[in-house]
Amino acid sequence: MSSESDFIKTVFGLKLRQQRQKKNWSLQDLADKTKLSKSYLNEIENGKKYPKHDKIIQLADVLNCKFDDLVSTKLDKNLAPFSEILQSDFFKEIPLELFGINKNTLINIISEAPKKVTAFINTLIEISQNYNLGKERFYFAVVRSFQELYDNHFPDIEEKAKNFAEENQLKLGRNIDIKHLEKILIDVFDYEIKSEDFEQYGTLNHLRSLYVPEKKLLLLNRLLDENQKTFILAKEIGFQVLELNPRPNTYSWLDFTSFEELLSNFYASYFAGCILIPKDELIEKTEEFFDEPDFNSQKFDDLIAHFTNSPETFYYRLTNLLSAEFGIKDLFYLCFVKKKNTDKVQILKELHLNQQQAPHGNATNEHYCRRWIAIKNLKELKENETATSAQISHYKDSGLSYLVISTSHRNPFSDGTNRSYCLGILLNSNSLKKIKFAKNDSIKSEDVGVTCETCSISDCEVRKAPPTRLEKEHFNESMKKAIAKIRKEVL
């Protein structure tokens, strides 16, 4: 809660509602009996107002409860767990308003069925503890959900980026002048920019930049390549143009103090994407590529190279526009990482538009399907610096098929860590109409699963673990059938 006063008002409102509901009275019933207006009582129950002493006495008399019980901030056992939530930063940290839920709505839900809702909240807490779901991972999941609700397309930011570029004669796209970006930050926003050897401070090469707001000083890791430096500068401009505050001061993430900070980081990154890969040109070039009769990996690499040296920036930028501009709404984006001298592959970033697509991350250390094109590409990096290819992935359990395009490359900044990016588009009448080469048999098709532990493909030559979770599900199903058979014979 924002203050002790808010907490006191909220608790009083909860108690008043409880006492009223015990008598099965409506808000109008209580208004009639106390001669207080219904709207006034509603504001009290919603924690917006706290009644004066004489009104509390009046309410206690009508409800036949003790004055002290109403004004005490101690909640009964039904609402006791909720007290901790009220006094914490829950309503501040969890951006309920992004999903159309305000504090009063949640309070109403909890007060209507406190035992069930509290049990539900406690269940979420227990799940998060069992799966090591800390605040950071939870917040990032909320950001992803927010992006997915808006199809990861924010036209107001697109417009502000375009207008800013025009006002500052900023040439967008691959030929963007990094010196021009620096000049804008220095001349327009009073920045000081320095190159820094972070390794001397023990951070090795993991810290890419540090912004010191007190001095408007931006320190850039001297190991940054041109592409990484350009993105950071464009992102810094985004923070300023969009007037984002609070904001993170480091890249990469070390810590954050609020969800607003995380959301600001996303908005600034989106702005940077608009600057680095202009919308109109990307739409035009992508349409041309989709009109090709055959998929050609070299042409796709050329398409990326036309805009950027960063496949990651290009793939992610596509997710901003495919839904809004092409009407392709069922898609996913995944970024995989594989460290040196290990066979373990992890999903670093993921995004699903319109529905939770078949390939998705898990926090249970299960083995992702080695038949995924993005993971197969990672293996090809032993000899090649970059590997791009496409695959039609058939998910046996769901019956869905996706066109998946993937590019893998060595990450020059993190020693020994390779990355693979993929974009998956659900094959349906709409996407097949938009993408001509998706119907071409030259693209290899593959039956795939999600993880080895849940996969029903019996003859998989690259399986890394037995289908333990699937076998458990089959065992439980056979037990249910046996029980049903016994019941039938007995009855």
URFENGI-V771126 format. One record per residue. N is the residue number from 1. RES is the residue in one letter. PHI is phi as a letter, one per 20 degrees, with the letter a starting at -180 (999 if undefined). NEAR is the number of other ideal C-beta (glycine too) atoms within 8 Angstrom. Layout:
N_RES_PHI_NEAR / N_RES_PHI_NEAR
//
This chain:
1_M_999_9 / 2_S_f_5 / 3_S_a_6 / 4_E_f_6 / 5_S_f_7 / 6_D_f_10 / 7_F_f_12 / 8_I_f_10 / 9_K_f_13 / 10_T_f_12 / 11_V_f_12 / 12_F_f_14 / 13_G_f_14 / 14_L_f_15 / 15_K_f_11 / 16_L_f_14 / 17_R_f_10 / 18_Q_g_11 / 19_Q_f_11 / 20_R_f_13 / 21_Q_f_8 / 22_K_g_6 / 23_K_e_7 / 24_N_l_4 / 25_W_e_9 / 26_S_e_5 / 27_L_f_11 / 28_Q_f_7 / 29_D_g_9 / 30_L_f_14 / 31_A_f_12 / 32_D_f_7 / 33_K_f_8 / 34_T_d_10 / 35_K_m_5 / 36_L_d_10 / 37_S_f_6 / 38_K_f_8 / 39_S_f_6 / 40_Y_f_9 / 41_L_f_14 / 42_N_f_9 / 43_E_f_9 / 44_I_f_15 / 45_E_f_12 / 46_N_e_10 / 47_G_m_13 / 48_K_e_8 / 49_K_c_7 / 50_Y_c_7 / 51_P_f_8 / 52_K_f_5 / 53_H_g_5 / 54_D_f_6 / 55_K_f_9 / 56_I_f_12 / 57_I_g_9 / 58_Q_f_10 / 59_L_f_13 / 60_A_f_13 / 61_D_f_7 / 62_V_f_9 / 63_L_e_11 / 64_N_l_5 / 65_C_c_7 / 66_K_f_6 / 67_F_g_8 / 68_D_f_6 / 69_D_f_9 / 70_L_f_14 / 71_V_e_7 / 72_S_f_6 / 73_T_e_7 / 74_K_e_4 / 75_L_e_11 / 76_D_f_7 / 77_K_f_4 / 78_N_f_8 / 79_L_d_14 / 80_A_g_9 / 81_P_f_9 / 82_F_f_12 / 83_S_g_11 / 84_E_f_8 / 85_I_f_9 / 86_L_f_12 / 87_Q_e_7 / 88_S_e_6 / 89_D_e_5 / 90_F_g_8 / 91_F_f_11 / 92_K_e_7 / 93_E_e_10 / 94_I_e_8 / 95_P_f_11 / 96_L_g_11 / 97_E_f_7 / 98_L_f_8 / 99_F_d_9 / 100_G_m_4 / 101_I_d_7 / 102_N_d_7 / 103_K_g_8 / 104_N_f_9 / 105_T_f_9 / 106_L_f_11 / 107_I_f_13 / 108_N_f_9 / 109_I_f_9 / 110_I_f_12 / 111_S_f_10 / 112_E_f_7 / 113_A_b_7 / 114_P_g_11 / 115_K_f_7 / 116_K_f_7 / 117_V_f_11 / 118_T_f_13 / 119_A_f_8 / 120_F_f_8 / 121_I_f_10 / 122_N_f_9 / 123_T_f_8 / 124_L_f_8 / 125_I_f_8 / 126_E_f_8 / 127_I_f_9 / 128_S_f_11 / 129_Q_f_8 / 130_N_f_6 / 131_Y_d_8 / 132_N_l_8 / 133_L_e_9 / 134_G_f_7 / 135_K_g_6 / 136_E_f_8 / 137_R_f_10 / 138_F_f_10 / 139_Y_f_12 / 140_F_f_9 / 141_A_f_8 / 142_V_f_12 / 143_V_f_11 / 144_R_f_11 / 145_S_f_9 / 146_F_f_12 / 147_Q_f_10 / 148_E_f_12 / 149_L_f_8 / 150_Y_d_8 / 151_D_l_10 / 152_N_l_11 / 153_H_c_10 / 154_F_c_10 / 155_P_f_7 / 156_D_f_6 / 157_I_f_12 / 158_E_g_12 / 159_E_f_8 / 160_K_f_11 / 161_A_f_13 / 162_K_f_11 / 163_N_f_8 / 164_F_f_11 / 165_A_f_11 / 166_E_f_8 / 167_E_f_6 / 168_N_d_9 / 169_Q_l_5 / 170_L_e_13 / 171_K_f_9 / 172_L_e_10 / 173_G_n_10 / 174_R_f_8 / 175_N_e_5 / 176_I_g_14 / 177_D_e_8 / 178_I_f_10 / 179_K_f_6 / 180_H_f_11 / 181_L_f_14 / 182_E_f_10 / 183_K_f_8 / 184_I_f_12 / 185_L_f_15 / 186_I_f_11 / 187_D_e_6 / 188_V_e_8 / 189_F_d_10 / 190_D_m_5 / 191_Y_e_10 / 192_E_d_8 / 193_I_c_9 / 194_K_c_8 / 195_S_e_6 / 196_E_c_9 / 197_D_e_5 / 198_F_f_13 / 199_E_f_8 / 200_Q_f_5 / 201_Y_e_5 / 202_G_n_5 / 203_T_e_8 / 204_L_l_6 / 205_N_d_11 / 206_H_e_7 / 207_L_e_12 / 208_R_e_11 / 209_S_b_12 / 210_L_c_10 / 211_Y_d_10 / 212_V_d_10 / 213_P_f_6 / 214_E_g_5 / 215_K_d_6 / 216_K_l_10 / 217_L_d_11 / 218_L_d_14 / 219_L_d_12 / 220_L_d_13 / 221_N_g_12 / 222_R_f_8 / 223_L_e_5 / 224_L_f_12 / 225_D_e_7 / 226_E_f_8 / 227_N_f_10 / 228_Q_f_10 / 229_K_f_11 / 230_T_f_12 / 231_F_f_12 / 232_I_f_13 / 233_L_f_12 / 234_A_f_14 / 235_K_f_13 / 236_E_f_13 / 237_I_f_16 / 238_G_f_17 / 239_F_g_11 / 240_Q_f_10 / 241_V_f_10 / 242_L_e_12 / 243_E_l_5 / 244_L_e_10 / 245_N_b_5 / 246_P_f_8 / 247_R_b_10 / 248_P_f_10 / 249_N_d_7 / 250_T_c_10 / 251_Y_b_9 / 252_S_e_7 / 253_W_f_9 / 254_L_d_5 / 255_D_a_4 / 256_F_b_10 / 257_T_d_5 / 258_S_b_9 / 259_F_f_10 / 260_E_g_8 / 261_E_f_12 / 262_L_f_13 / 263_L_f_11 / 264_S_f_15 / 265_N_f_12 / 266_F_f_10 / 267_Y_f_13 / 268_A_f_15 / 269_S_f_10 / 270_Y_f_12 / 271_F_g_17 / 272_A_f_13 / 273_G_f_12 / 274_C_f_13 / 275_I_f_14 / 276_L_f_15 / 277_I_c_14 / 278_P_f_10 / 279_K_g_12 / 280_D_f_6 / 281_E_f_11 / 282_L_f_13 / 283_I_f_11 / 284_E_f_8 / 285_K_f_11 / 286_T_f_12 / 287_E_g_9 / 288_E_f_8 / 289_F_f_10 / 290_F_f_11 / 291_D_e_6 / 292_E_f_11 / 293_P_f_5 / 294_D_c_7 / 295_F_e_11 / 296_N_c_7 / 297_S_f_9 / 298_Q_f_6 / 299_K_f_9 / 300_F_f_14 / 301_D_f_11 / 302_D_f_8 / 303_L_f_12 / 304_I_f_11 / 305_A_f_9 / 306_H_f_7 / 307_F_d_15 / 308_T_a_12 / 309_N_e_6 / 310_S_d_8 / 311_P_g_11 / 312_E_f_9 / 313_T_f_14 / 314_F_f_13 / 315_Y_g_14 / 316_Y_f_12 / 317_R_f_13 / 318_L_f_12 / 319_T_f_14 / 320_N_f_14 / 321_L_d_14 / 322_L_f_11 / 323_S_f_15 / 324_A_f_9 / 325_E_d_8 / 326_F_d_12 / 327_G_m_7 / 328_I_e_11 / 329_K_e_8 / 330_D_e_11 / 331_L_b_16 / 332_F_c_13 / 333_Y_c_15 / 334_L_c_14 / 335_C_c_13 / 336_F_d_16 / 337_V_c_12 / 338_K_c_13 / 339_K_e_8 / 340_K_f_6 / 341_N_m_4 / 342_T_b_6 / 343_D_e_5 / 344_K_f_6 / 345_V_d_10 / 346_Q_c_7 / 347_I_e_11 / 348_L_e_7 / 349_K_c_7 / 350_E_b_11 / 351_L_b_13 / 352_H_c_12 / 353_L_d_13 / 354_N_n_9 / 355_Q_a_6 / 356_Q_f_4 / 357_Q_f_13 / 358_A_g_9 / 359_P_e_12 / 360_H_b_11 / 361_G_f_6 / 362_N_b_6 / 363_A_d_8 / 364_T_d_5 / 365_N_m_3 / 366_E_f_11 / 367_H_e_9 / 368_Y_f_12 / 369_C_g_13 / 370_R_f_12 / 371_R_e_12 / 372_W_f_13 / 373_I_f_14 / 374_A_f_14 / 375_I_f_14 / 376_K_f_11 / 377_N_f_15 / 378_L_g_13 / 379_K_f_7 / 380_E_f_10 / 381_L_f_14 / 382_K_f_5 / 383_E_d_4 / 384_N_d_7 / 385_E_f_5 / 386_T_b_10 / 387_A_c_10 / 388_T_c_11 / 389_S_a_10 / 390_A_c_12 / 391_Q_b_12 / 392_I_e_14 / 393_S_e_16 / 394_H_d_10 / 395_Y_e_13 / 396_K_g_10 / 397_D_f_8 / 398_S_e_6 / 399_G_m_5 / 400_L_e_10 / 401_S_c_10 / 402_Y_c_14 / 403_L_e_14 / 404_V_d_15 / 405_I_d_12 / 406_S_c_15 / 407_T_c_16 / 408_S_d_15 / 409_H_b_11 / 410_R_f_6 / 411_N_e_9 / 412_P_f_4 / 413_F_e_9 / 414_S_d_7 / 415_D_g_5 / 416_G_n_7 / 417_T_d_10 / 418_N_d_12 / 419_R_c_13 / 420_S_c_15 / 421_Y_d_16 / 422_C_b_15 / 423_L_c_13 / 424_G_d_14 / 425_I_d_14 / 426_L_f_11 / 427_L_e_11 / 428_N_b_7 / 429_S_g_5 / 430_N_f_8 / 431_S_f_14 / 432_L_f_10 / 433_K_f_6 / 434_K_f_9 / 435_I_d_10 / 436_K_f_9 / 437_F_f_12 / 438_A_f_12 / 439_K_e_5 / 440_N_e_10 / 441_D_f_3 / 442_S_f_6 / 443_I_f_12 / 444_K_f_5 / 445_S_d_9 / 446_E_b_10 / 447_D_f_7 / 448_V_c_13 / 449_G_c_14 / 450_V_d_12 / 451_T_c_12 / 452_C_g_15 / 453_E_f_12 / 454_T_d_12 / 455_C_e_13 / 456_S_d_9 / 457_I_f_10 / 458_S_f_4 / 459_D_d_4 / 460_C_f_11 / 461_E_e_4 / 462_V_d_6 / 463_R_f_10 / 464_K_d_7 / 465_A_b_9 / 466_P_f_7 / 467_P_f_11 / 468_T_f_8 / 469_R_f_10 / 470_L_f_11 / 471_E_f_9 / 472_K_f_8 / 473_E_f_8 / 474_H_f_8 / 475_F_f_8 / 476_N_f_8 / 477_E_f_8 / 478_S_f_8 / 479_M_f_8 / 480_K_f_8 / 481_K_f_8 / 482_A_f_8 / 483_I_f_8 / 484_A_f_8 / 485_K_f_8 / 486_I_f_8 / 487_R_f_8 / 488_K_f_7 / 489_E_f_6 / 490_V_f_5 / 491_L_e_4
//
